[in-house]
C-alpha cells in the first residue's frame, strides 16, 4: 500500500474530507477545512490531531511503538534508534488505516 493510500484510509477513519485532485510528492492530501496539505506521516501536529480524533493510546519504548485502538487491538512498529517520532507517526497512521478499513 502506498503512503497516499494509507493517508486516504486514515482520513476516512477520521472523517476528514480531502481533495483527490491536490496531492504533493509525499502523498499529502489537501484538506479544504484546514486550508492546507495534510500528512500525519510527516507532520507531528497532523499525527497528534489524528490520534486525538481517533482516541487512540500511544505507548513508546526504546525501539518499539504501540498504538492501541478499538477494543484493545494495537499496531506495533519496531524502529531504529533516532527515528522514534517517525515511527510514532507511522504507527498512528497504521492504526487509523485499520479503523478506516472497518468502515
Residue pairs with C-beta under 8 A, 6 or more apart in sequence:
1 97
2 27
3 26
3 27
3 41
4 23
4 27
4 29
6 27
6 41
6 93
6 94
6 97
7 27
7 28
7 29
7 38
7 39
7 40
7 41
7 93
8 18
8 29
9 96
9 97
9 100
9 101
10 40
10 50
10 93
10 96
10 97
10 100
11 17
11 18
11 29
11 31
11 38
11 100
12 100
12 103
13 54
13 96
13 97
13 99
13 100
13 103
14 50
14 53
14 54
14 96
15 53
16 29
16 31
16 33
16 38
17 31
17 32
17 33
18 29
18 30
18 31
18 32
18 38
19 29
19 30
19 31
19 32
21 30
22 29
22 30
22 37
23 29
23 30
24 37
26 39
26 41
26 42
27 39
27 41
28 37
28 38
28 39
28 42
29 37
29 38
29 39
30 36
30 37
30 38
31 37
31 38
38 46
39 46
40 46
40 47
40 49
40 50
40 89
40 92
40 93
40 96
41 47
41 89
41 90
41 93
42 89
43 89
44 85
44 89
47 88
47 89
47 92
47 93
50 92
50 93
50 96
51 58
51 67
51 92
54 69
54 95
54 96
54 99
55 69
56 67
56 68
56 69
56 92
56 95
56 96
57 67
57 68
57 69
58 65
58 66
58 67
58 68
58 88
58 91
58 92
59 65
59 66
59 67
59 68
60 84
60 88
62 81
63 78
63 79
63 80
63 81
64 76
64 77
64 78
64 79
65 76
65 77
65 79
65 84
65 87
65 88
65 91
66 74
66 75
66 76
66 77
66 91
67 74
67 75
67 88
67 91
67 92
67 94
67 95
68 74
68 95
69 75
69 95
69 96
69 98
69 99
70 98
70 99
70 102
73 98
74 95
75 91
75 94
75 95
75 98
76 91
77 87
77 90
77 91
77 94
78 87
79 86
79 87
